[in-house]
Amino acid sequence: MIGPVVFRTLTTHWRQMLYWGLGLALLVLYMLSAISPEAIKGFAGMLKNFPPAIAQLIGISDPELLTTPDGFLSLGFAAYAPLVLAIFAISAGLNVTANEEEEKLLDVVLSWPLPRWQLLLGRIVGWTIITLGIVGLVFAGMLAGRFLGSAQISLRRSLETCINLLPSTLLILTLTVMVAATVRRRWMVTTIVGTFVALSYFLKYLSEVFVNDVSRVAGKLSYFTYYDNAGVSLHGLNMTNWLLLTGIAGVFLLGALWSFQRRDVGL
């Protein structure tokens, strides 16, 4: 039974949900309460004069989006939120097994009368619930900003923006756990996953700045392409992209379970 493992994970790390969730929620609240529709239009006009490469680098693929409160929220917050949450996801993934192994405690934990896969799955489920809590707090920040500020954002688009954060975050979480089930050193796990995130962002940037066959193929390899915050702001949640990233996270989860079940834990 993974229930006790899930409960222990939540009771041990619930503060992480408050730290990350409230931090991002307050950022969203500040953005929405401080920005007026007139300021948004002025900002959009200024960004139209930016060189395309610079605009793409800071996450602005379509300056026209900034003429609406939903577009401003998408490009001012949602474009960077997966990078921030990737840091959280790497930290959470390390807490599943890597930190205890580095501190020579994992062999003691594995002496519990519990199969390895249940221990790993229970902890991942616990961190998934914490991730849901963080996203829920972000949505609460959006609601507060909508009522306290003058920029009236769409409740539906706000909810879709938050839901869109889940697959990419869980993808990095499960990737970190899978790498940690294979690589013994914590710093190596952080380096590998951090490089993956940075490379994905760079490939997405190249695919939008240099429009050719090679860059388009490179862009398809980036999970940021399927996160597509601008598309969510314009057209709503793309369930194909959402399910694709969720499926990849599921593959990484299975890989983590398989690797951890078969490896020798370092003492």
C-alpha positions as CSV (number, residue, x, y, z in Angstrom):
1,M,0.0,0.0,0.0
2,I,1.4,3.4,-1.0
3,G,-1.0,5.4,1.2
4,P,1.3,5.7,4.2
5,V,4.2,6.7,1.9
6,V,2.0,9.4,0.3
7,F,0.9,10.7,3.7
8,R,4.5,10.8,5.0
9,T,5.6,12.7,1.9
10,L,2.9,15.2,2.3
11,T,3.4,15.7,6.0
12,T,7.2,16.1,5.6
13,H,7.2,18.4,2.6
14,W,3.9,20.3,2.7
15,R,5.7,23.6,3.3
16,Q,7.2,23.4,-0.2
17,M,3.7,23.8,-1.5
18,L,3.2,27.0,0.5
19,Y,6.7,28.4,-0.4
20,W,6.4,27.9,-4.1
21,G,2.7,28.3,-4.5
22,L,2.4,31.5,-2.5
23,G,5.5,32.9,-4.1
24,L,4.1,32.5,-7.6
25,A,0.6,33.5,-6.5
26,L,1.9,36.8,-5.0
27,L,3.8,37.4,-8.2
28,V,0.7,37.0,-10.3
29,L,-1.4,39.1,-7.9
30,Y,1.2,41.9,-8.1
31,M,1.2,41.8,-11.9
32,L,-2.6,41.9,-12.3
33,S,-3.2,44.5,-9.6
34,A,-0.4,46.9,-10.8
35,I,-1.1,46.8,-14.5
36,S,-3.9,48.8,-16.2
37,P,-5.3,48.1,-19.7
38,E,-3.7,51.4,-20.8
39,A,-0.3,50.3,-19.5
40,I,-0.6,46.9,-21.2
41,K,-1.3,48.6,-24.6
42,G,1.6,51.0,-24.1
43,F,3.9,48.1,-23.3
44,A,2.8,46.2,-26.3
45,G,3.5,49.2,-28.5
46,M,7.0,49.4,-27.1
47,L,7.8,45.8,-27.7
48,K,6.8,46.0,-31.3
49,N,10.0,47.9,-31.9
50,F,12.1,45.1,-30.3
51,P,14.3,43.1,-32.7
52,P,12.6,39.7,-33.3
53,A,15.5,37.8,-31.9
54,I,15.4,39.7,-28.6
55,A,11.6,39.4,-28.4
56,Q,11.9,35.6,-28.9
57,L,14.7,35.3,-26.3
58,I,12.5,36.9,-23.6
59,G,9.6,34.7,-24.5
60,I,7.5,37.0,-26.7
61,S,6.6,35.2,-29.8
62,D,3.7,37.4,-30.7
63,P,3.7,41.1,-29.4
64,E,0.0,41.4,-30.4
65,L,-0.9,39.1,-27.5
66,L,0.2,41.8,-25.1
67,T,-2.7,44.0,-26.1
68,T,-5.1,41.9,-23.9
69,P,-4.9,41.2,-20.2
70,D,-4.9,37.4,-20.9
71,G,-2.0,37.8,-23.4
72,F,-0.1,39.9,-20.9
73,L,-0.6,37.2,-18.3
74,S,0.5,34.5,-20.7
75,L,3.7,36.2,-21.9
76,G,4.5,38.0,-18.6
77,F,4.0,35.0,-16.3
78,A,3.1,31.8,-18.1
79,A,6.2,32.0,-20.4
80,Y,8.5,31.8,-17.4
81,A,6.5,29.8,-15.0
82,P,7.7,26.4,-16.4
83,L,11.3,27.4,-15.9
84,V,10.6,28.3,-12.2
85,L,8.6,25.2,-11.7
86,A,11.4,23.1,-13.3
87,I,13.6,24.2,-10.4
88,F,11.0,23.0,-8.0
89,A,10.5,19.8,-10.0
90,I,14.3,19.0,-9.9
91,S,14.4,19.7,-6.1
92,A,11.3,17.5,-5.6
93,G,12.7,14.7,-7.7
94,L,16.0,14.7,-5.7
95,N,13.9,14.4,-2.5
96,V,12.4,11.1,-3.8
97,T,15.6,9.1,-3.5
98,A,18.8,11.0,-4.4
99,N,19.1,13.1,-1.3
100,E,18.8,10.2,1.1
101,E,21.2,8.1,-1.0
102,E,23.8,11.0,-0.8
103,E,23.3,11.1,2.9
104,K,23.7,7.3,3.3
105,L,20.2,6.9,4.6
106,L,18.4,5.2,1.6
107,D,19.6,1.7,2.6
108,V,17.9,2.2,5.9
109,V,14.6,3.3,4.2
110,L,14.7,0.3,1.9
111,S,14.9,-2.0,4.9
112,W,11.2,-1.2,5.5
113,P,8.8,-4.1,4.7
114,L,7.7,-2.4,1.5
115,P,8.6,-3.1,-2.1
116,R,10.8,-0.6,-3.8
117,W,8.3,0.3,-6.5
118,Q,5.7,1.2,-3.8
119,L,8.1,3.4,-2.0
120,L,9.0,5.2,-5.2
121,L,5.5,5.5,-6.5
122,G,4.1,6.7,-3.2
123,R,6.7,9.5,-3.0
124,I,6.0,10.6,-6.6
125,V,2.3,10.6,-5.9
126,G,2.9,12.7,-2.8
127,W,5.0,15.2,-4.8
128,T,2.4,15.2,-7.6
129,I,-0.3,16.3,-5.0
130,I,2.1,19.0,-3.8
131,T,2.4,20.2,-7.4
132,L,-1.3,20.3,-7.7
133,G,-1.4,22.4,-4.6
134,I,1.1,24.9,-6.0
135,V,-0.9,25.2,-9.2
136,G,-4.1,25.7,-7.2
137,L,-2.5,28.5,-5.2
138,V,-1.3,30.2,-8.5
139,F,-4.9,30.0,-9.7
140,A,-6.1,31.6,-6.4
141,G,-3.6,34.4,-7.1
142,M,-5.1,34.9,-10.5
143,L,-8.6,35.1,-9.0
144,A,-7.4,37.6,-6.4
145,G,-5.7,39.7,-9.1
146,R,-8.8,39.7,-11.2
147,F,-11.0,41.1,-8.4
148,L,-8.4,43.5,-7.0
149,G,-6.9,44.8,-10.2
150,S,-8.3,46.7,-13.2
151,A,-7.1,44.2,-15.8
152,Q,-10.0,41.8,-16.3
153,I,-8.6,38.4,-17.3
154,S,-10.8,35.5,-18.4
155,L,-11.4,32.9,-15.7
156,R,-11.5,30.1,-18.2
157,R,-8.1,31.2,-19.7
158,S,-6.6,31.5,-16.3
159,L,-7.7,28.0,-15.3
160,E,-6.4,26.6,-18.6
161,T,-3.1,28.4,-18.1
162,C,-2.7,26.8,-14.7
163,I,-3.7,23.3,-15.9
164,N,-1.2,23.7,-18.7
165,L,1.6,24.0,-16.1
166,L,1.0,20.5,-14.7
167,P,2.4,18.2,-17.5
168,S,5.7,20.0,-18.0
169,T,6.3,20.2,-14.3
170,L,5.6,16.5,-13.8
171,L,7.7,15.6,-16.8
172,I,10.8,17.2,-15.1
173,L,9.9,15.7,-11.8
174,T,9.7,12.1,-13.2
175,L,12.8,12.7,-15.4
176,T,14.7,13.7,-12.3
177,V,13.6,10.6,-10.4
178,M,14.5,8.4,-13.4
179,V,18.0,9.8,-13.7
180,A,18.5,9.6,-10.0
181,A,17.6,5.9,-10.1
182,T,20.4,5.4,-12.6
183,V,23.1,8.0,-11.6
184,R,24.4,7.9,-8.0
185,R,25.6,11.5,-7.5
186,R,23.1,14.2,-6.8
187,W,25.2,16.9,-8.6
188,M,25.2,14.7,-11.7
189,V,21.4,14.3,-11.6
190,T,21.0,18.1,-11.3
191,T,23.4,18.7,-14.1
192,I,21.8,16.3,-16.5
193,V,18.2,17.4,-15.9
194,G,19.2,21.1,-15.8
195,T,21.0,20.7,-19.1
196,F,17.9,19.1,-20.5
197,V,15.7,22.0,-19.5
198,A,18.1,24.6,-20.8
199,L,18.6,22.8,-24.1
200,S,14.8,22.4,-24.5
201,Y,14.4,26.2,-24.0
202,F,17.2,26.9,-26.5
203,L,15.8,24.7,-29.1
204,K,12.4,26.3,-28.8
205,Y,14.1,29.7,-29.2
206,L,16.0,28.6,-32.3
207,S,12.9,27.2,-33.9
208,E,11.1,30.6,-33.6
209,V,14.0,32.8,-34.6
210,F,15.4,30.8,-37.5
211,V,12.5,29.6,-39.6
212,N,13.8,26.6,-41.7
213,D,13.4,22.8,-41.8
214,V,16.2,22.2,-39.4
215,S,15.0,24.6,-36.8
216,R,11.4,23.2,-37.1
217,V,12.6,19.7,-36.4
218,A,14.8,20.9,-33.5
219,G,11.8,22.7,-32.1
220,K,9.8,19.5,-32.1
221,L,12.4,18.0,-29.7
222,S,11.7,20.7,-27.0
223,Y,9.0,20.2,-24.5
224,F,8.4,24.0,-24.4
225,T,7.0,23.7,-27.9
226,Y,4.2,21.6,-26.6
227,Y,3.7,23.7,-23.5
228,D,2.8,26.6,-25.9
229,N,1.6,29.3,-23.5
230,A,0.8,31.7,-26.3
231,G,-1.5,29.1,-28.0
232,V,-3.3,28.5,-24.7
233,S,-3.9,32.2,-24.3
234,L,-5.3,32.5,-27.9
235,H,-7.1,29.3,-28.4
236,G,-7.4,27.5,-25.1
237,L,-5.9,24.3,-23.8
238,N,-4.5,22.0,-26.5
239,M,-5.4,18.6,-25.2
240,T,-3.2,16.9,-27.7
241,N,-0.1,18.7,-26.4
242,W,-1.2,18.3,-22.8
243,L,-1.7,14.5,-23.1
244,L,1.6,14.1,-25.0
245,L,3.6,15.7,-22.2
246,T,1.6,13.8,-19.6
247,G,2.3,10.6,-21.5
248,I,6.1,11.3,-21.7
249,A,6.0,11.9,-17.9
250,G,4.3,8.5,-17.6
251,V,7.1,6.9,-19.6
252,F,9.7,8.6,-17.4
253,L,7.8,7.3,-14.3
254,L,7.9,3.7,-15.6
255,G,11.6,4.1,-16.4
256,A,12.2,5.3,-12.9
257,L,10.3,2.3,-11.4
258,W,12.2,-0.1,-13.6
259,S,15.6,1.4,-12.9
260,F,15.2,1.7,-9.2
261,Q,13.9,-1.8,-8.8
262,R,17.1,-3.2,-10.4
263,R,19.9,-1.0,-9.1
264,D,22.2,-1.5,-6.2
265,V,21.9,1.3,-3.7
266,G,25.2,2.9,-2.8
267,L,26.2,2.7,0.8
